[in-house]
């Protein structure tokens, strides 16, 4: 009975160590992840046309797979050149551009 208890404790200790290792790896991965861009510009299928401007955390932009990071000034310039703002994240409002 003592041997079984010792065996169970070893299993629990191993499980705890594995969980601590996984948590440390998860934290390290989060720390190493680059910061997301503040602004995104969505390009058309031909990569020449600009389709929309998004905020960096827009879920719609993430789904398209056709966005590239942009600076604040690039986002403002695109909106001033009549590139439509995303209707979900409203980058024009976030940038202080009101029609």
Buried (B, 14 or more C-beta within 10 A) or exposed (E): EEEEEEEEEEEEEEEEEEEEEEEEEEEEEEEEEEEEBBBBBBBEEEEEEBBBBBBBEBEBBEEBEBBEEBEEEBBBBBBEEEBEBBEEBBBBEBBEBEE
